[in-house]
């Protein structure tokens, strides 16, 4: 499944940057059958550049968007 960043869904907490992402197909069609389920935000460390995708539970606990 290809992913893309959700336009306008980004924030900074401390030195970390968080981006929301979703499947390209869902962003293009809006069809719930194309939605990625169980994925979370992308976190980029502003100091090291380390990037990782968070899980859905971890993202929900952050309550950023």
C-alpha positions in Angstrom: 0.0 0.0 0.0 1.4 3.4 -1.0 1.2 6.2 1.6 1.2 10.0 1.4 1.2 12.8 3.9 -2.1 14.4 4.6 -2.0 18.0 3.6 -2.1 20.4 6.5 -1.8 17.7 9.2 1.6 18.4 10.8 2.7 19.7 14.2 5.8 20.1 16.3 6.2 19.0 19.9 9.6 19.9 21.3 12.2 18.9 18.8 9.9 16.3 17.1 7.8 16.8 14.1 4.6 14.8 13.5 2.9 14.2 10.2 -0.4 12.4 9.5 -0.4 10.0 6.6 -3.0 7.9 4.8 -3.1 5.6 1.8 -2.8 7.3 -1.6 -5.9 5.6 -2.8 -8.0 6.9 0.1 -6.7 10.4 -0.3 -7.6 10.3 -4.0 -11.0 8.6 -3.8 -12.3 9.2 -0.2 -13.6 5.6 -0.4 -13.5 4.0 3.1 -12.5 0.7 1.6 -9.2 2.3 0.6 -8.4 3.7 4.1 -5.3 2.4 5.8 -6.3 1.1 9.3 -3.9 0.6 12.2 -1.2 3.0 11.1 -0.3 6.2 12.9 1.7 9.4 12.5 5.1 9.7 11.1 7.6 11.2 13.7 10.7 12.9 12.6 13.3 13.8 15.2 14.3 17.4 14.5 17.8 16.9 15.8 18.9 13.6 14.3 16.5 13.3 11.3 15.4 9.8 12.5 12.0 9.0 11.0 9.6 6.3 12.1 5.9 5.5 11.7 4.1 5.2 15.0 1.4 2.7 15.7 -2.3 3.7 15.9 -2.4 3.3 19.7 0.7 5.4 20.3 -0.6 8.1 17.9 -4.0 8.2 19.6 -2.4 8.7 22.9 -0.6 11.8 21.6 -3.9 13.3 20.4 -2.3 15.7 18.0 -4.9 16.1 15.2 
